[in-house]
Amino acid sequence: MPVKSTTLGVLLVAAAPLAFGLNERWHCDIHAAARSLPAVADRLGDGRPEVVFTTRYDGAVWAVSHAGEMLRHYTYEHWLEGGIAATTHAGSRGAVFAFQESDGRLNLCDYRLGTTLSIRVDGKPCIGTMPCFADLDGDGVSEVVVARRIATEE
């Protein structure tokens, strides 16, 4: 059952936490079940990092400013499984994001350009996992890595 209200809180941790403690900088209530750890990245290439995260039950990706104000949410057809990952490439102005939909699609999004590439990947997304970016073949370009459950016949 979906959670009716979830608060996302971002905390500032002092350099010496035992001496200064933890101080909340801001929070926002999105009235949805947060599904992922946030990715902090420059979504639009304007030099301002934002907090970007997914919610499961409404198929949405949310962007919150560094000051805690809700900037935008993007909706997708299916529930989102796991978290969201972000990376930047040499020469790019904004980050590229990857996340999985519950129907097995892997999405690669460039919100600055307004483009989404989507591909169906074999297997079922593993609940709680998220894509990651890595240059696996050493060519200077990141690949997207996902974890899947693959049914096997015995």
Stockholm file with secondary structure:
# STOCKHOLM 1.0

chainA/1-154         MPVKSTTLGVLLVAAAPLAFGLNERWHCDIHAAARSLPAVADRLGDGRPEVVFTTRYDGAVWAVSHAGEMLRHYTYEHWLEGGIAATTHAGSRGAVFAFQESDGRLNLCDYRLGTTLSIRVDGKPCIGTMPCFADLDGDGVSEVVVARRIATEE
#=GR chainA/1-154 SS CCCSCCEEEEEEECSSHHHHCEEEEEEEECSSCBCSCCEEECSSSSSCCEEEEEETTTTEEEEECTTSCEEEEEECSSCEEEEEEEECCTTCSSCEEEEEETTSEEEEEETTTTEEEEEECSSEECTTCCCEEECTTSSSSCEEECCEECCCCC
#=GC SS_cons         CCCSCCEEEEEEECSSHHHHCEEEEEEEECSSCBCSCCEEECSSSSSCCEEEEEETTTTEEEEECTTSCEEEEEECSSCEEEEEEEECCTTCSSCEEEEEETTSEEEEEETTTTEEEEEECSSEECTTCCCEEECTTSSSSCEEECCEECCCCC
//
